[in-house]
């Protein structure tokens, strides 16, 4: 009897070990499209259900911002040559020296442009890391400005309610893999990259996305994928297909195209190892003919950017539009390279908010309490109605499906409650260490097509950094989703 019991226990242990191995080798997108005849998965498991939900969640994001900000902003584009043999000299990390880094402003632009998520180039082709890494000295800790950009970026994204991810150059980089600087074998470079990714995901467990460049030349994509999922199974792994038709660096959860967008079929089903996988597709493109900011760049026409967005609506894909902060560390908001205004105007046209904005001096806005005026200096020549008195409020009635509120943020600004048709919606904090006019703090794009009233109520509350309680209204924008462009009906789902 004792021997029989031991045999049974051994069989049970072997079965548990085998099932765990199969789970570790599956892609997150496999669950709803398993080829059941292969016997390599069970579509009814809880893990599969969670994976399917996670992919559906990612697809719902649909419109996001790429932020290319790294060593090329200061040094110029990275040139590695053939297999790094003719690579450029290693840039001095001291070249990295932003003088006015403002990641809060980045998120304000993301929200003002109607986008749901953001991805930052935390390690690009030079190999320079925008955080103090334990695995390399080629990072911000050795630079001209030691601010941990990744930490600031994540903090700002969280505060703004923006879902975030990291771009990581997965393939060769100039500094760390055989480019005359820190020469590594394939296995050594693979270990280095896994350590880099683990460092990021451990420090920021709510990271939603990892966007990999250069997966086609990475030594072992399967090991990297498994390593990521062992740390956080919820992370969406996005591979850059560049101009390939697909299957670049399998496994992955999502594929993005970088060139020749109209030539791809954007099929969501891919077959790997005899199993069909559901793999969403998307595009990544820039607001100008460069990924990184440099002086004198000409912005692409709004019509061309809207055409690409509508292509993604038609193909049910994800549109990731790149903007580049300048050397100071802000997204340009004035002059001929006003990226911020360019994206807002595209958003307004695509999604139908009013033009021009409803200035705070407009007679259709009702003010209750002791509101005062503070002079003309905002983006819309607003006098900026100001109050710091508890229960003072401003109300505006409009007809439409979307509403946006812009305020003047500043070091003495406080908090306010937002109501729509008498129902509490959100508490907003208008504090910012430096003054910023036309800062969007509230948006709602899911209203019925009817008359609505937005109410902004002063709280006489503030965070600990603020020196006052001011709520400075700048302007309202409203409209009907779909806008004057008469874009296809699915647009409505893109800004819920």
Rosetta blueprint (number, residue, H / E / L):
1 X L
2 X H
3 X H
4 X H
5 X H
6 X H
7 X H
8 X H
9 X H
10 X H
11 X H
12 X H
13 X H
14 X H
15 X H
16 X H
17 X H
18 X H
19 X H
20 X H
21 X H
22 X H
23 X H
24 X H
25 X L
26 X L
27 X L
28 X H
29 X H
30 X H
31 X H
32 X H
33 X H
34 X L
35 X L
36 X H
37 X H
38 X H
39 X L
40 X L
41 X L
42 X L
43 X L
44 X L
45 X L
46 X H
47 X H
48 X H
49 X H
50 X H
51 X H
52 X H
53 X H
54 X H
55 X H
56 X H
57 X H
58 X H
59 X H
60 X H
61 X H
62 X L
63 X E
64 X E
65 X E
66 X E
67 X E
68 X L
69 X L
70 X L
71 X L
72 X H
73 X H
74 X H
75 X H
76 X L
77 X L
78 X L
79 X L
80 X L
81 X L
82 X H
83 X H
84 X H
85 X L
86 X L
87 X L
88 X L
89 X L
90 X L
91 X L
92 X L
93 X H
94 X H
95 X H
96 X L
97 X L
98 X L
99 X L
100 X L
101 X L
102 X L
103 X H
104 X H
105 X H
106 X H
107 X H
108 X H
109 X H
110 X H
111 X H
112 X H
113 X L
114 X L
115 X L
116 X L
117 X E
118 X E
119 X E
120 X E
121 X E
122 X E
123 X E
124 X L
125 X L
126 X L
127 X L
128 X L
129 X E
130 X L
131 X L
132 X L
133 X L
134 X L
135 X L
136 X L
137 X L
138 X L
139 X E
140 X H
141 X H
142 X H
143 X L
144 X L
145 X L
146 X L
147 X L
148 X L
149 X H
150 X H
151 X H
152 X H
153 X H
154 X H
155 X H
156 X H
157 X H
158 X H
159 X H
160 X H
161 X L
162 X L
163 X E
164 X E
165 X E
166 X E
167 X E
168 X E
169 X E
170 X L
171 X L
172 X L
173 X L
174 X L
175 X L
176 X L
177 X L
178 X L
179 X L
180 X L
181 X L
182 X L
183 X L
184 X L
185 X L
186 X H
187 X H
188 X H
189 X H
190 X H
191 X H
192 X H
193 X H
194 X H
195 X H
196 X H
197 X H
198 X H
199 X H
200 X H
201 X H
202 X H
203 X H
204 X L
205 X L
206 X L
207 X L
208 X L
209 X E
210 X E
211 X E
212 X E
213 X E
214 X L
215 X H
216 X H
217 X H
218 X L
219 X L
220 X L
221 X H
222 X H
223 X H
224 X H
225 X H
226 X H
227 X H
228 X H
229 X H
230 X H
231 X H
232 X L
233 X L
234 X L
235 X L
236 X E
237 X E
238 X E
239 X E
240 X E
241 X E
242 X E
243 X L
244 X L
245 X L
246 X L
247 X L
248 X L
249 X L
250 X L
251 X L
252 X L
253 X L
254 X E
255 X E
256 X E
257 X E
258 X L
259 X L
260 X L
261 X H
262 X H
263 X H
264 X L
265 X L
266 X L
267 X L
268 X L
269 X E
270 X E
271 X E
272 X E
273 X L
274 X L
275 X E
276 X E
277 X E
278 X E
279 X L
280 X E
281 X E
282 X E
283 X E
284 X E
285 X E
286 X E
287 X L
288 X E
289 X L
290 X L
291 X L
292 X L
293 X L
294 X L
295 X L
296 X L
297 X L
298 X L
299 X E
300 X L
301 X L
302 X H
303 X H
304 X H
305 X H
306 X H
307 X H
308 X H
309 X H
310 X H
311 X H
312 X H
313 X H
314 X H
315 X H
316 X L
317 X L
318 X E
319 X E
320 X E
321 X E
322 X E
323 X E
324 X L
325 X L
326 X L
327 X L
328 X L
329 X L
330 X L
331 X L
332 X L
333 X L
334 X L
335 X H
336 X H
337 X H
338 X L
339 X H
340 X H
341 X H
342 X H
343 X H
344 X H
345 X H
346 X H
347 X H
348 X H
349 X H
350 X H
351 X H
352 X L
353 X L
354 X L
355 X L
356 X L
357 X L
358 X E
359 X E
360 X L
361 X L
362 X L
363 X L
364 X L
365 X E
366 X E
367 X E
368 X E
369 X L
370 X L
371 X L
372 X E
373 X E
374 X L
375 X L
376 X L
377 X L
378 X L
379 X L
380 X L
381 X L
382 X L
383 X L
384 X L
385 X E
386 X E
387 X E
388 X L
389 X L
390 X L
391 X L
392 X L
393 X E
394 X E
395 X E
396 X E
397 X E
398 X E
399 X E
400 X E
401 X L
402 X E
403 X E
404 X E
405 X E
406 X E
407 X E
408 X E
409 X E
410 X E
411 X L
412 X L
413 X E
414 X L
415 X E
416 X E
417 X E
418 X E
419 X E
420 X E
421 X L
422 X L
423 X E
424 X E
425 X E
426 X E
427 X E
428 X E
429 X E
430 X L
431 X E
432 X L
433 X L
434 X L
435 X L
436 X E
437 X E
438 X E
439 X E
440 X E
441 X E
442 X E
443 X E
444 X E
445 X L
446 X L
447 X L
448 X L
449 X L
450 X E
451 X E
452 X E
453 X E
454 X E
455 X E
456 X E
457 X E
458 X E
459 X L
460 X L
461 X L
462 X L
463 X L
464 X L
465 X L
466 X L
467 X L
468 X L
469 X L
470 X E
471 X E
472 X E
473 X E
474 X E
475 X E
476 X E
477 X E
478 X E
479 X E
480 X L
481 X L
482 X L
483 X L
484 X L
485 X L
486 X L
487 X L
488 X L
489 X H
490 X H
491 X H
492 X H
493 X H
494 X H
495 X H
496 X L
